[in-house]
């Protein structure tokens, strides 16, 4: 007889061990799982948790080198710190609330303080190995999905002191995962910039910084576009770098105890306020805060005793004070330091002060010039939102911060009624919105922000995303461009990217913009259907199914039925992040692709066309060989 599901008695109560709880509720420990297409997906959190421990050792003065090797699925991290005490090697990676970071004498300003990090890595890995080296001895332990499978005794070793960790993320938890090299490069550079003097050897490349945040802003900004030399201050528990560029929006890089706080927090808010105060005090003028911060490029790093983050992934600082026992608040400490040092710098550097003033007054003038048209455009947008169906919204939004639902919120930007109709019918209304374009957007390269308000499509899009005044109110964690995989679709994709890069570059730089990958082919027989995203996948599917299967070539999104579309925007969604390489400075990038038809671009097109033709010829030779 089946048990009544409404019964609540002793048999309803379960006690989970540490490993079961992590695997059942991974979001509590590492945020969302993901497939690696987003910078904050779980596989990157696992890598960070292991390297963070090495950084903590370095911060305490032990170990100047960290070796990291990451292949398709295997991660190896070796530091040269003190090494885990040999008798506790198993415990520190398999017992919750076990670690040295509760002892403030051992780790004073650590990244990880709750004794969870490597336990989560262990529980969420198909294979996990930890080995400590101390004073000529070593202790090894191996696990599978958190279960101890090898626990040999302590033995002798000639290795230098330190800790070695190897793991492979569990592909049953992280489905179809892949590491994106650009994300890992950024991660290693962040460790180098935040720990001047540390060397990170990653996959044969050396990551090293002498001047910390100064080096970071040099890498992130175009030297031809910044308005004055980068301002750089540094004290015991704080480091700041500031300059102004020519781009729209504000661009910030914020860190706490070496951790990249991508969602900012208390320290970033104080930094922005201190910047405004310092400028107003120096120029003796009550500039609008938006004009002061327009086109700013800034970085801040602070060290806090026992920081409080808003989640285990540590992307937003919630600490109010610099130390747990109270004392000076983060707001006052950061705000006062930035305001005072900036004012001193401007007094000592009149040329930089003049350049900053010109940038601020330029922003002030531009803001006033578009004030009238902005007001009319906003009124039109409000009326349009009452009647049109351009935006089919979802129930949860990124700015709601409602747990995992808010983090999962996305908006698909698509063109045409059939394509938007298919996505709308198959989407998850909880977290997926759809914005429909009417035809091709305007090529806005070289235009001023006035066009955003004059062009109805652009105006409604910026209001749908809520990014008119920056990213603070961004309504969707992922902005996904969903266009056909043909020439017209590619052109629309490029025009949208130009719009974002021209007027809202911080949206792209903060890794919120993606391109939806949809299958080019459907290969099926009576028993099985395979969706293929490339010619190679199609050929493999044909070979697998045999007996001349039915092959359908999808020419556009509108040809894919809503039932099928649900497979491509659900759990197995494939997204390609829009990334900017550190060498590709924004102004030069836009000019190359969207400016006048220069000889350089013609040469680029011809060379890449030649490469593609060579690939086609080679492929035809292979296919002919197979057929023979």
Steps between C-alpha positions, in 0.01 A plus 500: 500500500642838399592739779291817534729781378342744745613297804766666715666276758846380612557321171469835317812637669833445323853583605734562209875472534719785367552338160129425440397851600747669264396277209129547574524879544810610304358850451546571871874441467610601149206691352358368174648195328500611133702361210792744505354758259459755783789639704331412831407142406584232754806353329682833536393524864660159561827619346487821705434320827819298461718791383356727771657272760837544329449878497427496872833328557674764285327782693635357822851514354544139385553415134564738212409259218183310410497244217167443326421264214151464354410272209154420365388337824798469735619773739835492683607766753831496692612763749822530698364618833512323832299199389195363683599342836541134406271364769211715379521454121186285478303711748554839335351379170222280636372640830281809497606779740856368510789729408766741621316818400305511825835582663559865417866460584552254213288676237428864588342633181401190313275454197322190634394492863225240536691175455289395199697572178707187434229280649264623227767435236550150639128415513435633147792325328518162330860486620666702776855466628676697771865463600690700761879532523661605829859473619597199287173311547179471300139393553264410215124442485273426203122527471223433251195725533605571857550135598848413626651229276872518585659595831864383510726570795741788530817438301832668421526759222762719332238754388496860622246591767151578373174346384396326178133470402364325191135459404257436216153662528216249511347501151172366639465826696665739248337377180682564169746724682804659338760748622522824301869603474426875521325456835791304641750757369304777673495298820877449499564867419275603788705289738819663367367857513363457851820342631789703360815289507315168471572281196221281362621248242190398306518255209851611410431874527633726775261742672683763704436860604736747660262795544167333579191699404707742293592206276137387498370831366785517248382167364130589507526845339619628164796738554378710206154541655571590865485871582784516754759261650355235733477623860627232742491500883593221737497456880503204739140386448395684185616554141331721241552582130297759306486664156241632254457377145280594204251214531144526628410354837704419810751214517612359836710211624455432871667251733496393863789298641599408144146394408342659191167637626326519164179634658684761705368564848577731790855583391411585139211724607739682736762529224249667266387740774859584598587573136214750474589665832868534409419663165249743650739596780788566261311700236276674758199425283192285557523296180228245432627159619407344163720750316797426728470126458415496128772317303685408821725195504579404856628217716495451876635224722467485878601260775239430768520281808243220472305647205129427472388422145142467386554147369755220501614613154619827661393734218359780719640635825252542781744595778428829673821529703867438421529261796241269663525670839390830345726800466505710182229427248585388147304799365697757700836328456475468122312825435734715710814340355392541137379860546813609687756332272327613182492861617870487593587348161310765305675778694838349410415426136336804336514349148300196614262731688436704183441184295255362758313830509464500120363144509247587773381820328470310171274244669301783659452668161398174329250423777335841468490480120292183503290586807199616296496215251568254785187616683282463190652159420435375854138609477462318168658190650254501789205527262642232271542260792128529570395390154770324298611141522869553430592368844350180631634519852583232756395488867842515665769759431871536569451813708243322718786287640246227577747219543574272206196619301633854478845376396342284227303785340571552129357697209515375140532777241366371170372631167179411320161372612562132426828480690374695802180295492686169520714618790203655682297179482786277619664725764490468877277793604659503845847604382500554120381818329484579126560837331399520132684726256327647197744446216870576508621749761683814400880489466579742781880499469638851541165647608437674833271374774231733368412227248404261783208730581416597141484138380186328631647149492811602697300705748257218576785250526694707754180539703423130482848425638483800741858604423444867414690614812743208534489136606366550852145434382575236234194274486655189342820320589544387139417699188484242222512594132289241315523545122503271198830334410501656152650819356207721607497347848874554536460861389227564760722338762788731408278809507372413847852440627600839360208663685605346831872563454444859386259615772501235774847341490486413871215256418740303278805540723300371797425182298125544468472467118477164321413354160254210483625201305226306325538181294563522128380146427259237626602142418248229585365157429199322648678432829718802571533875431834683520536878480830618351671836539762456228583306184731275706220413745265434207745260339552319832122467543457362148774242565338408832143457374590350161247379237449845347332691783280803438706823510336841552694826462355776719519824303364720779370500856143525373531156338562334838174402668430620858518140626847462351609848608433406861789253477742772390420766761452266794746298705722429197512860374822588315623856546805674361611791720593827331857556619756775448861391488743708704677599179180607320437854625142610444540807277737320263276192496188696403686701239641184341169314470244780469692798364590580141605212274872528569775302320572320830145369518499401134821306555351334810189389309699368204745310723224339709299417189810326362534301826132396487529396135805290586295332777217425257738349244668288768160386628386405150816293454437317828135430412602378153755269663235360735257441214767316302 
